[in-house]
Amino acid sequence: MFSQEVEITVPVGLHARPAMYFVQKASEFRSSIWLDFDDRRVNAKSLLGVLSLGIEQGAKVQIIAEGQDEETSVIRLAGLIKSNFKEEL
């Protein structure tokens, strides 16, 4: 299991388009990936799950992965968030 905390800096938070890109990127990995926020954990490959967290700008989330590409998946997803989704938008 590998995890990393990251702060959401995109102005709209993890809503709509950023959430969609995050889920799409998470779905590329073989590992099971979760997003922890505010004492809740959801499947990071589920758009409804991610949106249900209501993550706003400034929130800190934990990305957790378990599986054969766990470290790579967490590092790349954290990088996507840190770049304000610029590599995808």
N, C-alpha and C positions, 0 to 999 in steps of 0.2 A: 504494500500500500504506500502511495506517495501523495503528498498534499502540499498546497501552497496557498497562503492568504494573499489576496489582491484587492486593491481599492478600485471601485468603479468611478472613473473620472469623466466618462462621456456625459454630456449635459442631460440627455434624456434618460439616463440610467440604463438598466438592462431591460428595456421595453421594445416592443415592435421589431424594427429592423435589426438593432444590435443583438437582440435575443435570438432572432432567426439565424443570423450569421454564427452566433456562438453555438447553437444547437447543430447547425450544419457541420461546423468544424469538429465538434465533439463526436458526431456520428461517423467521422472518418476513421476513428480509432477503434481498436478491438477491445480495449479495456472497458470495464464498467466505470462510468464517471458520474460523480454526484456533485451537486452544488449545495453547500451549507450556508444558510443565512438566517439569523434571528431564531436560532434553535429549531430550524426546519431543514430537512434534507430532501432534495428532489433529484430525479434522474436528469442529468445534464443533456441527455439526448431527447428529452421531451419538451417541446415548445410550451405546451400548456403548463407543465411543471415549473419551468423557468419563469414564465410570465406570472404564475400564481404567487411567486415570492415577492413581487412588487418592489424590486430592487431599484433604488434611486441613486443619483449621483452622490458620491461621498461614502456610500456603504462599503463595508469590507465583507468580502465573501471568501469562503474556503472552497477551493477546487480539490476534489479527492478522486483518485483513480486507483483501480486495482486490476492488474492483468499484465499481459506481456509487454505492452507499450505504455505502462502507467506513467513513468517519468517523462517521457517525450510528450505524452498527451497533456499533462498538467503544465509543463513548461510552455508549450505552444499556445494553449488556451489562455494562460496567464499573459503571455506576450500579446495575444490578440486584444485582450482587455486593456493592457497598459498602452497599447498603440491607439486607443480610442477607436478601434476597428478600422483604422485607416488602410490596413493592408487588404481589407475586403471591400470597403465602400468605394 
